[in-house]
Amino acid sequence: MTRLNDPEAKRIADESATRATLAAQRFKDRKPTPGAEAAIRQNISDIVAGQPKYDRMSPGLAEVTRQQLPQLKSIFANLGAIKPVTFKRVGKNGADVFDTLGFRPL
């Protein structure tokens, strides 16, 4: 691996510290990321349409979604329309936790 120069290493460390601080504040405030519910709904709609936005996913999630797309598409289509998404909490890592398990029959 190439060694980072000091300014680059400092920039990366500062960005990491900023993300950790923001995650801790979100955990304390117990508020979802603005737009998170809409993003969840859009992701499900994209999967049902067979056109997930892989560029918006982490590499691991994109790969699993590619592998499981036919099954995911079928599952979501059979479940029907998603009911209101309910924000539950912010995880200690700063990730939003939602309940999206309820669906209305088509």
C-alpha positions in Angstrom: 0.0 0.0 0.0 1.1 3.5 -0.6 1.8 5.6 2.5 -0.4 8.6 2.9 1.2 12.0 3.4 0.5 13.8 6.6 -2.1 16.3 5.3 -4.1 13.4 3.6 -3.9 11.3 6.7 -5.1 14.3 8.8 -8.0 14.9 6.4 -9.1 11.3 6.6 -8.9 11.3 10.4 -10.8 14.5 10.6 -13.6 13.2 8.4 -13.8 10.1 10.4 -14.0 12.1 13.6 -16.7 14.3 12.1 -18.8 11.3 11.1 -18.4 9.7 14.6 -19.5 13.0 16.2 -22.6 13.3 13.9 -23.5 9.7 14.5 -23.3 10.2 18.3 -25.4 13.3 18.1 -28.1 11.6 15.9 -28.1 8.7 18.4 -28.6 11.2 21.3 -31.3 13.2 19.4 -33.2 10.0 18.2 -34.1 11.6 14.9 -34.0 9.9 11.5 -31.9 11.2 8.6 -34.0 13.6 6.5 -35.2 11.8 3.5 -34.5 8.3 4.8 -38.1 7.1 4.7 -38.5 8.3 1.1 -35.2 6.6 0.2 -36.5 3.3 1.6 -39.7 3.5 -0.3 -37.9 4.4 -3.5 -35.5 1.5 -3.1 -38.4 -0.9 -2.7 -40.2 0.6 -5.7 -37.0 0.3 -7.8 -36.7 -3.4 -6.8 -40.3 -4.2 -7.7 -39.7 -2.5 -11.1 -36.6 -4.6 -11.5 -34.4 -1.5 -11.7 -32.5 -1.0 -8.4 -30.1 1.9 -8.2 -27.0 0.0 -7.6 -24.9 3.1 -7.6 -26.7 4.3 -4.4 -25.8 1.1 -2.6 -22.7 -0.1 -0.8 -20.7 -2.6 -2.9 -21.8 -5.5 -0.7 -25.5 -4.6 -0.8 -25.4 -4.0 -4.5 -23.9 -7.5 -5.1 -26.4 -9.3 -2.8 -29.3 -7.3 -4.5 -28.0 -8.4 -8.0 -27.9 -12.0 -6.8 -31.3 -11.9 -5.2 -33.2 -9.5 -7.4 -35.7 -12.1 -8.9 -36.6 -13.3 -5.4 -36.8 -9.8 -3.9 -38.9 -8.6 -6.8 -41.3 -11.5 -6.3 -41.5 -11.1 -2.5 -42.2 -7.4 -2.6 -44.7 -7.8 -5.5 -46.6 -10.5 -3.5 -46.6 -8.5 -0.3 -48.4 -5.5 -1.9 -48.0 -1.8 -1.1 -45.8 -0.9 1.8 -47.6 0.5 4.8 -46.3 3.6 6.5 -42.6 3.2 7.4 -42.1 3.7 11.1 -38.9 5.2 12.4 -37.8 3.2 15.5 -34.4 4.5 16.6 -30.9 5.5 15.6 -28.4 2.7 16.1 -25.2 3.4 18.0 -23.4 3.5 14.7 -25.6 6.3 13.5 -27.7 4.2 11.2 -31.5 4.7 11.1 -33.6 1.7 12.1 -37.1 1.6 10.5 -40.0 -0.9 10.7 -41.0 -1.7 7.1 -42.5 -5.1 7.7 -46.1 -4.1 7.2 -47.7 -4.3 3.8 -51.2 -3.8 2.4 -52.6 -6.4 0.1 -52.9 -5.3 -3.6 
